[in-house]
Amino acid sequence: MSEAMIYFDNAATSFPKAPGVNEAMVKFLSEDAANPGRAGHRMAVAAEQMLDGVRLKLSRLFEADRHERMVFALNGTDALNMAIKGILGDGGARGSAHVITTDLEHNSVSRPLQAMADRKTIELTRITFDDDGFIDPEDVRKAIQPNTRMIVMTHASNVLGTIQDVTAVGAIAREHDVLFCLDAAQTAGVLPVSVKTMNVDLLAFPGHKSLLGPTGTGALYVGERCPASSLVVDDAARLNPWREGGTGGDSSTPTQPAEFPHYLEGGTPNTVGIVGLGAGVDYVNNQGLGATLEHEQQMVQKLIDRFADDDRFTVYGTRDAKRRVGTVSLNINGFDAPDVGSILDDSFGIAVRPGLHCAPYTHRRLGTFPDGAVRVSPGAFNTTEQIDQVVDALDQIAG
Ligand SMILES: Cc1ncc(COP(=O)(O)O)c(C=O)c1O
């Protein structure tokens, strides 16, 4: 990457990573990178212990009691597929399950759910958001049916950054004995997330965004209301393994061993990435969530204040950056979003994300489908001077 590049695409993946992440990965790769396994040699046991240490850190961060139920995944998409297909994959065989989701979802939620709805293995309700970018939890309550099995929604929109009232949604889900699957892709590492107070049954998140770890990392926390399917035959919350295979421990059982985390962790894990994720989580814990969030919100507020009342621009979602994580999407009226992205890249050395952001339902609701918008997403390491440069660049492009 050019020295001068100013990176504002943190909603896709954070850059740079936290201090200590690269070093931890290089050290592990050069000294300790054996394949983990409880029944193996010392190096294998040490690798397994490293994985457990990172599980524990993540579990503490999200107030999750059972750290063995913190299951590593390849990214947010993998964790969400593990949850959605794990619970609903046999929906057809077990009678039609109803699922509630929203227009704010990323394709990693919308696509698996829509594919199941198309196959008629589930019945799907998609709730929309208000003009500021928020889902009304009461709309979720109204959508609940006797056969509703799961609510799947994002904690914050990856297009608008708007923070959703997921505590209220979690309470509604629990009241109606419905599973709550939370996509914390845009909030893990920057907002407090508690599986306890939010009544989350399945918490999916990537490790490479605000947790400041490398790509190729993520996890799913599986709450105790979701047992392994081999242990219970007739529970609506039973979870099937999405990936089956070697577990580094018990090789004797003909099917996946029912103990977490190995139940869901078939295959050699990304140990090198997970070491880096552990270093990212340490950094996040040392900094404290509040300071980073406030810094990102200040940068977003600058952009909103500068352009929301400017006729040359359309800025989407609430004007109150305190109701957002560090993400704002806008358009320069009369310009295609990809052109603005290219000009920012080519002429100003600024990296943003134009397009649909893997969230086509959000853009349909905003009226920006199929061209999308320009997303500017500051992260922990952006400076106030850099956001001023983005403001100036957008102003110059608009003419
Ligand atoms: C809200 C949301 N959910 C899920 C994902 C998928 O995460 P990953 O890219 O790690 O698969 C993203 C990624 O941008 C996201 O923003």
The ligand as an SDF file (V2000), in Angstrom:
LIG
                    3D

 16 16  0  0  0  0  0  0  0  0999 V2000
  -23.1470   -6.4750    9.6590 C   0  0  0  0  0  0  0  0  0  0  0  0
  -22.2100   -7.4960    9.0960 C   0  0  0  0  0  0  0  0  0  0  0  0
  -22.4910   -8.7890    9.2440 N   0  0  0  0  0  0  0  0  0  0  0  0
  -21.6850   -9.7480    8.7690 C   0  0  0  0  0  0  0  0  0  0  0  0
  -20.5390   -9.4450    8.0980 C   0  0  0  0  0  0  0  0  0  0  0  0
  -19.7020  -10.5650    7.5520 C   0  0  0  0  0  0  0  0  0  0  0  0
  -18.4640  -10.5930    8.1600 O   0  0  0  0  0  0  0  0  0  0  0  0
  -17.2100  -11.2440    7.3870 P   0  0  0  0  0  0  0  0  0  0  0  0
  -16.8350  -10.2960    6.3140 O   0  0  0  0  0  0  0  0  0  0  0  0
  -16.1890  -11.3590    8.4620 O   0  0  0  0  0  0  0  0  0  0  0  0
  -17.6400  -12.5580    6.8600 O   0  0  0  0  0  0  0  0  0  0  0  0
  -20.1970   -8.1130    7.9000 C   0  0  0  0  0  0  0  0  0  0  0  0
  -18.9820   -7.7370    7.1500 C   0  0  0  0  0  0  0  0  0  0  0  0
  -18.8520   -6.6780    6.6090 O   0  0  0  0  0  0  0  0  0  0  0  0
  -21.0440   -7.0990    8.4240 C   0  0  0  0  0  0  0  0  0  0  0  0
  -20.7680   -5.8100    8.2810 O   0  0  0  0  0  0  0  0  0  0  0  0
  1  2  1  0
  2  3  1  0
  2 15  2  0
  3  4  2  0
  4  5  1  0
  5  6  1  0
  5 12  2  0
  6  7  1  0
  7  8  1  0
  8  9  2  0
  8 10  1  0
  8 11  1  0
 12 13  1  0
 12 15  1  0
 13 14  2  0
 15 16  1  0
M  END
$$$$
